[in-house]
Amino acid sequence: MKISPTRWVKSSYSNPDGGNCLEWSPTSGIAIGSVPVRDSKTPQGPILTFPAHSFAIFIAGVKADAFSRHQR
């Protein structure tokens, strides 16, 4: 399946200096039932896709970990 997201969003956890940058396409996930993810340093490189439900669980886990670290 060819994926051509029209809008990419950089992760708020990405490094502001240009390293470790992750982008995802929120609107594409709704249309195809999976969430495209790519490395923003190589936007023409490969795109990984994750089932939308699995991606939502992953994001919830990242947020929970960030919250628990903040509470320490």
N, C-alpha and C positions, 0 to 999 in steps of 0.2 A: 504494500500500500504506500503510495506517495503522500507525504505529509508536507503541506505548504502553509504553515501558520502565518498569519498576517501580522500578528502582534506578539512580541516576546517581552517578558517581564523578568528583570534581574532579581534574584533572591536577595532579601534584606540581610541575609547572613554572608553575602559575598564580600570579599575583600575590596575596600574602596580604592586600593592602589593598583587594581587591575589583575590581581592574582586570585585563584580559587573562585572564579565567577561561574555561577550557574544561572541559566535562564529557563523559563518554562512558558508555555503558551496556554493561558487559561481558557480562552474562547475555543481553541481547537479541541480540548478535552470534552467539552460539552457535545460537540458535533460528532466525534468519533468514538466516544466512550473510553478514551485513553488520553493520558497527558504527555505531550511531547516535552522532552528536556534536552538541553544542549549545553555545551561549554561556550560561554560568550567570547572567549579568546579565539575560538575557531568556529565562527558562525556558519561556515560552509562545510564544516565537518559533520560527523554522524549525529543523528538525532535518536535518542533512546525514547521509547514509549513505555509507559506504565499504566496498568488498568486504573481508571479514575478512582475507584474505591480504595485500592491499595495506596495510591498516592495520597489520598485524604488521610488514611491511617498514619502514613509516614509523617505528614505535616503535623498532625495532632501530637505525635510522639516528640517531634522536634520542639514544638511549642511547650509541651509539658516539661521537657528537660530544661528548656530555657527558664521556665517559671520556677522550677525547683532549684536551679542554680542561683537564681535571683533571691530566693527566700533564705539561702544559707548565710 
